[in-house]
Amino acid sequence: MSTQTIERMAVDIAGQGDAIVFVHGLGGSSNVFTPQVMALGSRYRTVRPDLPGSARSPAGGQISIEGLADAMIRMAGVLGIERAHFVGHSMGTIVCQHVAANEPRLVRSLTLFGPLLAPPEAARQAMRDRAAKARAEGMADIADAIVLAATSGDTKTNNPVCAALVRELLMRQDAEGYAKNCEALAAAQAADATRIGCPVLLVTGDEDGVAPPSNVRAMAQQIKDARVSVLNRCGHWTTLERSADCNGALKEFLAGRA
């Protein structure tokens, strides 16, 4: 594996073959997809950026969903990627949809974990409030609240290492960078789903309060070629809480699109 700085982002690159671009969500990092890279890395070229303001990548100026999508497109150009599978989690799924709508020739398929078209209105104010809290108080209380609310009961009881990793991901975020990403999510607009022509796999957990199965099924109806998978005893941190199930679903989906 090598790490490059592209568009001021730390980008981990490994393997050879068809490219997969992994786009993490709010409070995450490239490590959200480590289980998937370990499962797929022998057959694919995996590209994992830490988005601006997250983990190893500085925030710089204002952050927006449109700006993040543009950064993904420019990153692909720098790396000589003409076509790639895109895999997103949470806020990253919105970014991936914008990439697919704006540069359809670049996107071979979309796999979206904990997917959203855009936040509902009530969540937008909650994101702005969380940004203010991060700036005023730091990340500790936010991390604890997210572990409690966004992981499944089974994860908290039977997979405490996963819960600890989610907490660590949040605790390691720069508070200002996290706040700017909260504000970007609060302002996010849905991509034009009618322009997404590639195959799409939507994966959520049966205990995902951010992307509940009913919402994800409704989302699938707005996309031309979308299928839905709901994982049992799983919250919003899908790729970590049910990594084996996510790996299996992703392998099967990609196998038909080589």
N, C-alpha and C positions, 0 to 999 in steps of 0.2 A: 504494500500500500504506500502511496505517496500523498502528501498534503501540499496543495498549491493555494496561493492567495489569488483569487479572481474576483474582480468587482468588490474588493475589500472584504471578501468572504473567505474563511478557511474552508477548503473543499478537499475531502478525502476521496481518492480515486484508486480503484483496485480492479484487477482482473482484466480479461479480454473477452471480446465477443460483442453481441448486441448491447447497447447502452441502456441502463436503467438510471434515471435521475430520481433521487429520494428527497422529498421536501417535508421537513418536520413542521410541527405546529407551535402554537404559543406555549412558551415555557419549556420547549423541547430542545433537542440538538440532533446532530447527525447520529448520535448513539441510540435514538429511539428506534432506528432501523438496524442495529447491529445483529439481532437474530436473523433478519431476512438476508442481510449481506453474507452472513456465515453460511446460510443455506443455499444461496444462489451464486456466490462469488466465483465458483469454479466454472460457470457457464456464461457469465455476463460481465460486462464492464460496468461497475457500480460507481456512481457519482453521488456524493453526499455533502452538500454544503451546510454549514452553520449559517442560517440566515442573518442578515444585518441586525445587530442588537441582541443576538442570541449567542450564548456559549462563547466561542473564541472569536466571534466577528463583531467589530465595533459598530455602534449604531450610526455614527455620522449624523446626518441631518434628519429630516422628517422621514418616517417610514409609511408606506402605503401598500395595499395589496397590489395595485397596478404596478408600482415600482418594484415590488418583489417579483412579480411575473416577468417584467422586463429584464430584471437581473438574471432570472433563470434562462431566458432566451439568449441574452448576451453571453452568459457562461457557456452555454452549449456551443455558441459560435467560436469562442476562444478555444474550446476543447476539440473543435472539428466534428462535433456531433450534428449530423444532418437529420437523424431520426432516432427517437428514443421512447422507451416505455417510461411513463411518469408515475411515481407512487407518492401519495401524500397522506399526511395525518392531520386531522382537525383543521386548524387555520391553513395548513399547507394544502388541504384539498381545495380550498377556494383559489389559492394561487395556481394550482395545477389546472383548474377549470379555465382560468383566464388565459393561461398559456395555450391550452387546447383550442380555445375559441379564437385567440388572436393569431396563432401560428399553427394551424392544423397540420401542415406538412411536417412539422417537427415531432408531433405526438403520435406514436404508434398505438398506444393504449393508455388508459388511466386505471389505476387501482387506488381507491380512496378509502382510507380507514377512518372511522368516525367522521363521515362526510357531512359537509354543510354547503348549502347554496349561498347563504349569508346569515348572519346572526338575526334572530328575531329582535323586535324593538326593545323588549325588556332587557335582553342580554346586552344591548349596546350601552345602556346606562350603567349596567353592572361592570362592563369593561372599563368605562371611564372612571368609575369609582375605584376599581382595582388599580388602575394606573396611579391615581392619587395616593392610594394606600402604599403602593410600592415606593413611591418617591418619599413619602413621609416616614415610613416605618421599616422599609426593607422587605425582604422576601420570606422571612421565617413563618409568620402567621399565614401568609398566602399559600406557602408550600403545604402546611398542615391542613388547611381548609381544602385544598385540591385533592390531596390524598384521601381525605374523608369523603368528599362528595363525588369524586370522579373515578374512583376504582370500585370494583364490585365487592360485595360482602365476602365472596369466596376468596378474592385476592387478599383482602385484609386479614382473613382468618388463616388461610392455607398457603399463601404465597407472600409472606411478609418481606422477602427480599425484593420482590417486584415493587411493593409499596415503598420500600426504602429507596429504591432507584428513582422512582417518580419524585419523591421528596428531594433527593439529591439533585436531580435535574433542575428543579425549581430553585433550590437553595443556591445553586451555582450561577444563576442568571445575574447579570448586572441589572440593578434595580431600574436605572434610567432606560436602558435598552429594553427591558421588559415592559416598562410603562409605555414606551413609544409603540411597541408591538400591540399592546392592549388597545391603544388609540387607533392603530391601523385596523384592527379587527372591528372596533366599534364603528368605524366609518366604511367598512367593506360593503361593496355592492356585488350582487350576483353577476357572474358571467352570463353571456347570452347562451343558454343551454342549447338552443336550436343550431348553434354553430359548432357544437361538439359532435363530430361524426365518427370518431374512433370508438372501438369497444370499451366499455366501462364496467368495472367491478366495484360495487359499493359494499363495504364490510363494516358492520357495527356490532355492538354488544347488546344483549338483551337487557342489561342494566345501565346502558349508556344514556344518561340524562341530557347530555349535550347534543347527541345525534340519535334520538330514540328510533327504534325500528319503524314506527309509523311514519315519522318524518322522512326517513331514508327511502321507504317504499314510495312515498309521494314524490320524492326527488327523482327516483328512477323513472317515473312516468313522464318526466319532462325532458329526458335524454333519450335520443333515438335508439341506442344499442346499449342498454344498461341491465345488469343483473344484480341481485341483492343476496348477501349472505349474512345471517344473524348468528353470532356466536353465543353459546350458553355460558352463563355465570361470568360475564365479561362486562366491564365498564368502558370508560372512554379511552383508556390507554391501551388500545387494542393490541398493538404489535408487541407489547411487553407482557400484558396480562394473559394473552392466549397466543404466544409466539408460535407454537407448533401448528396450531390451527391456521394462523395467518400465513405461515410458510407454505402449508399445503394448498391453501386456496390460491395463493399467488403463483406457486409453481404450476398448478393446473391451468390457471388462466393464461399465463404466459406461454405455456407449452403449445397452445393452439395458435400462437401468433409469432412464431419464430421467423 
